[in-house]
C-alpha cells in the first residue's frame, strides 16, 4: 500500500507516541514562501562533500 503523493508519515518519538499522517507542504508553490529558498544564502558557506568512511570504521 502506498500513500498518495500529497501525504507523508511524520515520526516524532519524543513528542508523540504514534506516527502522524500529514499533508506535504510544497513550499515552492506557496506564494508566501516564494523566493525564500531559490538561491543559497551568501553569508553561509555551501556544504562541502562528506568524508569517505571505510566499512571497518563503521563496524567499530
C-alpha positions in Angstrom: 0.0 0.0 0.0 1.4 3.4 -1.0 0.5 6.9 0.3 -0.9 9.5 -2.0 1.6 11.9 -3.4 0.4 14.7 -1.2 0.7 12.7 2.1 3.6 11.7 4.3 4.1 10.0 7.7 5.8 12.0 10.4 7.6 10.3 13.3 8.3 12.3 16.5 9.1 9.6 19.0 9.9 12.0 21.9 6.8 14.2 21.4 4.1 11.9 20.0 4.0 8.1 20.7 2.4 7.3 17.3 3.0 8.2 13.7 1.2 11.2 12.3 -0.3 11.3 8.8 0.3 14.7 7.4 -0.1 16.8 4.2 3.1 17.6 2.4 4.0 21.3 2.2 5.1 22.2 -1.3 6.8 25.5 -0.4 7.7 26.3 -4.0 4.0 26.5 -4.8 3.0 28.6 -1.8 3.1 32.3 -2.7 4.1 33.5 0.8 7.3 31.3 0.6 8.2 32.1 -3.0 11.9 33.2 -3.3 13.0 32.1 0.2 15.0 29.0 -1.0 15.7 29.9 -4.6 19.4 30.5 -4.0 21.9 29.7 -1.4 22.4 32.5 1.1 25.8 34.2 0.6 26.6 34.6 4.3 26.7 30.8 4.8 29.3 28.7 3.0 27.9 25.9 0.9 28.3 22.4 2.4 31.3 20.5 1.2 31.5 16.8 0.3 31.3 14.3 3.2 34.4 12.4 4.0 34.6 8.8 2.9 34.2 6.2 5.7 35.6 2.7 5.4 33.4 -0.3 6.5 36.0 -1.1 9.2 35.3 2.3 10.9 31.6 1.8 10.7 31.8 -1.6 12.4 33.6 -0.3 15.5 
